Amino acid sequence: MVNIAFTGGGTGGHIFPGLAVAAELKKMLTDQDFRLFWIGSASGMDRGIVEDAGIEFFGIPSGKLRRYFSLRTIMDFFRVIAGFFAARKILKKQKAFLLFSKGGFVSVPPCAAASSLKIPVFTHESDFSPGLATRLNARSALRSGGRIFTAYNETGGFFPEAVRDHITVCGNPVRAVFRSADAVKGRAFLGLDNAHNSEGERILLVLGGSQGAREINELIRAALPELIKHYIVAHQTGPNLSWDLPASERYKPFPFFREEMPHVMAAAELILGRSGAGIWEWAVAGKPMILVPLCGSGTRGDQIENARFFYQAGAAIVLHQSVQAGEEASPQALIRAVNSLAVDSEKRTKMACSSSKIGERDGAKLIACVLTEAIK
């Protein structure tokens, strides 16, 4: 039996793409006796999501990798060391043949542990530029004879020249259900009739990630009276909404979309949200986007880079001055952006085509093909 290890976590953006790769791998290994297992954070959402997908889960201590000093940095350093030894023990006991990492801070100890055991490491970077975790995991991949996958062609330029021969550009892994989602099911979930784009039933889908986004929630709160003139607003608020805006026929808030997410996305005319790796799901769905990238001292600017790529490709309007001059994230700017698309079907169509073109590359399948070759 071939034992294949996966790692990654901390957010859904580092788990769901890994599950997409696992699902494709299962399809390709029908003639192989194999077993998948996942190494993730012992705390947080990782275990529940992975086990719900039918994959065995092993939890390890995890600490966040920071580029700045704080008292938590010291504590997290010891958690990272503990995570390394815990992951090494798991990989050795489970006789892992290879390790695929979808990134995130929890993935660094398992990748380092696999490399120390001479287990090949394959790692994927979702963002336009590599984060610290990917830079560290890339070293583990090189030492172990593995490979580095990137979503964007330009990402390889951020690595040393010696690394670039070991990079495969594949796009971002997206679960297959997003490619076959049913808008009728999405409209039914929202309690709407299924007359496609009937008057008064166009949908603006607002997504702030699995934990929500306070900035986006506040923008919606301020702009909602204008937004609902054109759209029914379906809003993933996150579980800790700090204000109570009641649901209505034209405003439908949800703490979290689960298995219905792909279908609601298929039903939407526009999508508003951050610009993390999840925007590739929107591209697969072929949706015009309004992006509000996360920025400030707590981020390295990766979302701004992602947003700039989608803007330059013609798939998105971006509410950030460094990307789209003059447009900051304010309720007024949001209203202008939504109104400009609501009344211009030609512009929406062009943006949707640009979005679909980005989403054509099937990252999950391409990665699974490389892993299959490594196994066989």
C-alpha positions as CSV (number, residue, x, y, z in Angstrom):
1,M,0.0,0.0,0.0
2,V,1.2,3.5,-0.9
3,N,0.6,6.0,2.0
4,I,0.2,9.6,0.7
5,A,0.4,12.4,3.2
6,F,-1.2,15.9,2.8
7,T,-0.6,18.9,5.0
8,G,-1.8,22.5,5.1
9,G,-4.3,24.5,7.1
10,G,-5.1,27.4,9.4
11,T,-7.8,28.6,7.0
12,G,-10.2,27.1,4.6
13,G,-8.1,28.6,1.8
14,H,-5.3,26.2,2.7
15,I,-7.5,23.2,3.2
16,F,-10.2,23.1,0.4
17,P,-7.6,23.3,-2.4
18,G,-5.7,20.4,-0.9
19,L,-8.9,18.4,-0.7
20,A,-9.5,19.2,-4.4
21,V,-6.1,17.6,-5.2
22,A,-6.9,14.6,-3.0
23,A,-10.2,14.0,-4.8
24,E,-8.5,14.1,-8.2
25,L,-5.7,11.8,-7.0
26,K,-8.4,9.2,-5.9
27,K,-9.8,9.2,-9.4
28,M,-6.4,8.6,-10.9
29,L,-5.2,5.8,-8.6
30,T,-8.1,3.4,-9.0
31,D,-5.7,0.6,-10.0
32,Q,-3.4,1.4,-7.0
33,D,-3.6,0.2,-3.4
34,F,-3.3,3.6,-1.6
35,R,-4.3,5.5,1.5
36,L,-4.5,9.2,2.1
37,F,-4.0,11.0,5.5
38,W,-3.7,14.6,6.5
39,I,-1.4,16.4,9.0
40,G,-2.9,19.6,10.3
41,S,-3.3,21.9,13.3
42,A,-4.5,20.2,16.4
43,S,-6.7,23.2,17.1
44,G,-9.0,25.2,14.8
45,M,-11.1,24.2,11.8
46,D,-8.7,21.8,10.1
47,R,-9.8,18.5,11.6
48,G,-13.5,18.9,11.0
49,I,-13.2,19.9,7.3
50,V,-10.7,17.1,6.5
51,E,-12.6,14.4,8.3
52,D,-15.9,15.5,6.7
53,A,-14.1,14.8,3.4
54,G,-13.4,11.2,4.5
55,I,-9.6,11.6,5.1
56,E,-7.8,10.4,8.2
57,F,-6.5,13.4,10.2
58,F,-3.5,13.7,12.6
59,G,-3.2,16.9,14.6
60,I,0.1,18.5,15.5
61,P,1.1,21.7,17.5
62,S,1.3,24.7,15.2
63,G,2.6,28.2,15.6
64,K,2.3,31.2,13.2
65,L,5.4,32.3,11.3
66,R,5.8,36.1,11.8
67,R,8.1,38.6,10.2
68,Y,8.0,40.8,13.3
69,F,8.7,40.2,16.9
70,S,6.1,39.8,19.6
71,L,5.8,37.8,22.8
72,R,3.7,35.3,20.9
73,T,6.6,34.8,18.5
74,I,8.6,33.1,21.3
75,M,5.7,30.8,22.2
76,D,5.0,30.0,18.6
77,F,8.7,29.1,18.0
78,F,8.4,26.3,20.5
79,R,5.1,25.2,18.9
80,V,6.8,25.0,15.5
81,I,9.6,22.8,17.0
82,A,7.1,20.6,18.7
83,G,5.2,20.4,15.4
84,F,8.3,19.2,13.6
85,F,8.9,16.3,16.0
86,A,5.2,15.4,16.1
87,A,5.0,15.4,12.3
88,R,8.2,13.4,11.9
89,K,6.8,10.7,14.2
90,I,3.6,10.5,12.3
91,L,5.3,10.4,8.9
92,K,7.6,7.7,10.0
93,K,4.9,5.6,11.7
94,Q,2.5,5.9,8.8
95,K,5.2,5.1,6.3
96,A,4.5,8.1,4.0
97,F,5.7,7.7,0.4
98,L,5.4,11.4,-0.4
99,L,3.9,14.6,1.2
100,F,1.8,17.2,-0.6
101,S,1.6,20.6,1.1
102,K,-1.1,23.2,0.4
103,G,0.7,25.7,2.5
104,G,-0.1,27.8,5.5
105,F,2.0,28.1,8.7
106,V,0.9,24.6,9.9
107,S,2.6,23.0,6.8
108,V,6.2,24.1,7.6
109,P,7.0,21.5,10.3
110,P,5.6,18.5,8.3
111,C,7.5,19.6,5.2
112,A,10.7,19.9,7.1
113,A,10.1,16.6,8.9
114,A,9.4,14.9,5.5
115,S,12.6,16.3,4.0
116,S,14.6,15.0,7.1
117,L,13.2,11.6,6.4
118,K,14.0,11.8,2.7
119,I,10.3,11.7,1.8
120,P,9.7,13.8,-1.3
121,V,7.9,17.1,-0.6
122,F,5.5,18.7,-3.2
123,T,4.3,22.1,-2.3
124,H,1.9,24.6,-3.8
125,E,1.8,28.4,-3.6
126,S,-1.7,30.0,-4.2
127,D,-0.7,33.7,-4.2
128,F,1.0,35.8,-6.8
129,S,4.2,36.0,-4.7
130,P,5.4,33.3,-2.4
131,G,4.8,33.7,1.4
132,L,7.3,32.8,4.0
133,A,5.8,29.3,4.5
134,T,6.2,28.5,0.8
135,R,9.8,29.8,0.7
136,L,10.6,27.4,3.6
137,N,8.7,24.5,2.1
138,A,10.4,25.1,-1.3
139,R,13.7,24.3,0.4
140,S,12.3,21.1,1.8
141,A,11.0,20.2,-1.7
142,L,14.5,20.8,-3.3
143,R,16.3,18.8,-0.6
144,S,13.9,15.9,-0.9
145,G,13.6,15.7,-4.7
146,G,10.1,17.0,-4.8
147,R,8.5,19.9,-6.7
148,I,7.1,23.4,-6.3
149,F,3.7,24.3,-7.9
150,T,2.6,27.9,-8.5
151,A,-0.7,29.4,-9.5
152,Y,0.7,32.2,-11.6
153,N,3.4,32.2,-14.3
154,E,5.1,35.2,-12.8
155,T,5.5,33.6,-9.3
156,G,8.7,31.8,-10.3
157,G,10.5,35.1,-10.7
158,F,10.3,35.6,-6.9
159,F,12.4,32.4,-6.3
160,P,16.2,32.1,-6.7
161,E,17.3,31.0,-10.2
162,A,18.3,27.6,-8.9
163,V,14.8,26.9,-7.8
164,R,13.0,27.8,-11.0
165,D,13.8,24.5,-12.9
166,H,11.8,22.8,-10.1
167,I,8.6,24.8,-10.5
168,T,5.5,23.8,-12.4
169,V,2.8,26.4,-13.1
170,C,-0.6,24.9,-12.7
171,G,-3.1,27.5,-11.5
172,N,-4.9,27.0,-8.2
173,P,-6.6,23.7,-7.3
174,V,-10.4,24.1,-7.2
175,R,-12.9,21.5,-6.2
176,A,-14.6,19.8,-9.2
177,V,-18.1,20.8,-7.9
178,F,-17.4,24.4,-8.8
179,R,-17.0,23.3,-12.5
180,S,-20.4,21.6,-12.5
181,A,-22.4,23.8,-10.0
182,D,-26.1,24.3,-10.6
183,A,-27.5,27.9,-10.5
184,V,-31.0,26.5,-10.0
185,K,-29.9,24.9,-6.8
186,G,-28.3,28.1,-5.7
187,R,-31.4,30.2,-6.3
188,A,-33.5,27.6,-4.5
189,F,-31.2,27.7,-1.5
190,L,-31.7,31.5,-1.4
191,G,-35.5,31.1,-1.6
192,L,-35.7,32.6,-5.1
193,D,-37.7,31.4,-8.1
194,N,-35.7,29.8,-10.9
195,A,-36.5,32.2,-13.7
196,H,-32.9,33.0,-14.8
197,N,-32.2,36.7,-14.2
198,S,-35.8,37.6,-13.9
199,E,-36.5,41.2,-13.1
200,G,-35.6,42.0,-9.5
201,E,-33.8,38.7,-8.8
202,R,-30.3,39.4,-9.9
203,I,-27.8,38.3,-7.2
204,L,-24.8,40.0,-5.7
205,L,-22.8,37.5,-3.7
206,V,-20.6,39.0,-0.9
207,L,-17.9,36.8,0.5
208,G,-15.5,37.7,3.3
209,G,-13.9,34.3,3.8
210,S,-14.8,31.6,6.3
211,Q,-14.3,34.0,9.2
212,G,-16.0,36.9,7.5
213,A,-14.3,40.3,7.0
214,R,-15.2,43.3,9.2
215,E,-14.3,45.9,6.5
216,I,-16.5,44.2,3.9
217,N,-19.3,43.8,6.4
218,E,-19.2,47.5,7.3
219,L,-19.1,48.5,3.6
220,I,-22.2,46.4,3.0
221,R,-24.0,47.9,6.0
222,A,-23.4,51.4,4.7
223,A,-24.1,50.7,1.0
224,L,-26.9,48.2,1.3
225,P,-29.8,50.6,0.6
226,E,-28.3,51.4,-2.8
227,L,-27.1,47.9,-3.6
228,I,-30.5,46.3,-3.2
229,K,-31.9,48.7,-5.9
230,H,-30.2,46.4,-8.5
231,Y,-29.5,43.2,-6.6
232,I,-30.6,40.7,-4.1
233,V,-27.5,40.7,-1.8
234,A,-26.5,37.2,-0.5
235,H,-23.9,37.9,2.2
236,Q,-21.5,35.5,4.0
237,T,-21.0,37.5,7.1
238,G,-18.7,35.2,9.1
239,P,-19.7,33.8,12.6
240,N,-19.0,36.9,14.6
241,L,-21.0,39.7,13.0
242,S,-20.8,42.7,15.3
243,W,-24.1,44.3,14.2
244,D,-27.6,43.1,13.5
245,L,-28.9,43.9,10.0
246,P,-32.1,41.9,9.6
247,A,-32.7,39.6,6.7
248,S,-35.3,40.6,4.1
249,E,-36.5,39.6,0.7
250,R,-33.6,41.5,-0.8
251,Y,-30.9,41.0,1.8
252,K,-29.9,37.4,2.8
253,P,-27.1,37.1,5.4
254,F,-25.5,33.8,6.3
255,P,-22.7,33.1,8.8
256,F,-21.2,30.6,6.4
257,F,-22.0,28.9,3.1
258,R,-21.2,25.2,3.2
259,E,-22.0,22.6,0.5
260,E,-24.3,25.1,-1.2
261,M,-21.5,27.6,-1.9
262,P,-20.7,26.4,-5.5
263,H,-24.4,26.6,-6.4
264,V,-25.0,30.0,-4.9
265,M,-21.9,31.2,-6.7
266,A,-23.2,29.8,-10.0
267,A,-26.5,31.8,-9.4
268,A,-24.7,35.1,-8.8
269,E,-24.3,37.8,-11.4
270,L,-21.4,39.5,-9.5
271,I,-19.1,38.6,-6.6
272,L,-17.7,41.0,-4.1
273,G,-14.9,40.0,-1.6
274,R,-11.3,39.8,-0.6
275,S,-8.6,38.6,-3.1
276,G,-7.1,35.6,-1.4
277,A,-6.7,32.3,-3.2
278,G,-10.5,31.7,-3.1
279,I,-11.0,34.1,-6.1
280,W,-9.9,31.2,-8.3
281,E,-13.2,29.5,-7.5
282,W,-14.9,32.7,-8.7
283,A,-12.9,32.5,-11.9
284,V,-13.9,28.9,-12.5
285,A,-17.5,30.0,-12.1
286,G,-16.8,32.8,-14.7
287,K,-17.9,35.7,-12.5
288,P,-17.1,39.4,-12.7
289,M,-15.5,40.5,-9.5
290,I,-15.3,43.5,-7.2
291,L,-12.3,43.0,-5.0
292,V,-11.4,44.7,-1.7
293,P,-7.9,43.3,-1.0
294,L,-6.7,42.9,2.6
295,C,-3.9,45.4,3.3
296,G,-2.1,47.0,6.2
297,S,0.6,46.1,8.7
298,G,-0.8,42.6,9.3
299,T,-0.4,41.4,5.7
300,R,2.6,41.2,3.3
301,G,0.5,42.6,0.4
302,D,-0.3,39.3,-1.3
303,Q,-4.0,40.1,-1.8
304,I,-3.1,43.4,-3.5
305,E,-0.8,41.5,-5.9
306,N,-3.6,38.9,-6.6
307,A,-6.1,41.7,-7.1
308,R,-3.8,43.6,-9.5
309,F,-3.4,40.4,-11.6
310,F,-7.2,40.0,-11.9
311,Y,-7.7,43.7,-12.6
312,Q,-5.1,43.7,-15.4
313,A,-6.6,40.6,-16.9
314,G,-9.9,42.4,-17.1
315,A,-11.8,40.2,-14.7
316,A,-12.2,42.6,-11.7
317,I,-12.8,46.1,-10.4
318,V,-10.5,46.7,-7.4
319,L,-11.2,49.1,-4.6
320,H,-7.6,50.0,-3.7
321,Q,-5.7,53.0,-4.9
322,S,-2.5,51.3,-5.7
323,V,-4.3,49.0,-8.1
324,Q,-7.0,51.1,-9.6
325,A,-6.2,54.8,-9.3
326,G,-8.6,56.9,-7.3
327,E,-10.8,54.0,-6.1
328,E,-10.4,53.4,-2.3
329,A,-12.7,51.0,-0.4
330,S,-15.5,53.3,0.7
331,P,-19.3,52.8,0.5
332,Q,-19.5,55.4,-2.2
333,A,-16.8,53.7,-4.3
334,L,-18.6,50.3,-3.8
335,I,-21.9,51.8,-4.9
336,R,-20.3,53.3,-8.0
337,A,-18.6,50.0,-8.9
338,V,-21.8,47.9,-8.5
339,N,-23.9,50.5,-10.4
340,S,-21.4,50.6,-13.2
341,L,-21.7,46.8,-13.7
342,A,-25.4,46.6,-13.0
343,V,-26.3,48.8,-15.9
344,D,-23.7,47.6,-18.4
345,S,-24.3,44.1,-19.6
346,E,-21.5,44.3,-22.2
347,K,-18.9,45.1,-19.5
348,R,-20.2,42.3,-17.3
349,T,-19.9,39.9,-20.2
350,K,-16.3,40.9,-21.0
351,M,-15.3,40.6,-17.4
352,A,-17.0,37.2,-17.1
353,C,-15.0,36.0,-20.2
354,S,-11.8,37.2,-18.7
355,S,-12.6,35.5,-15.5
356,S,-13.4,32.2,-17.2
357,K,-10.2,32.3,-19.1
358,I,-8.2,32.5,-15.9
359,G,-10.2,29.6,-14.4
360,E,-9.7,27.3,-17.4
361,R,-6.5,25.7,-16.0
362,D,-7.4,22.8,-13.8
363,G,-4.8,23.0,-11.0
364,A,-6.1,20.1,-9.0
365,K,-5.9,17.7,-12.0
366,L,-2.5,18.9,-13.1
367,I,-1.0,18.5,-9.6
368,A,-2.7,15.1,-9.2
369,C,-1.1,14.0,-12.5
370,V,2.4,14.9,-11.3
371,L,1.8,13.1,-7.9
372,T,0.5,10.0,-9.7
373,E,3.6,9.9,-11.9
374,A,5.8,10.1,-8.7
375,I,3.8,7.3,-7.1
376,K,3.9,5.0,-10.1
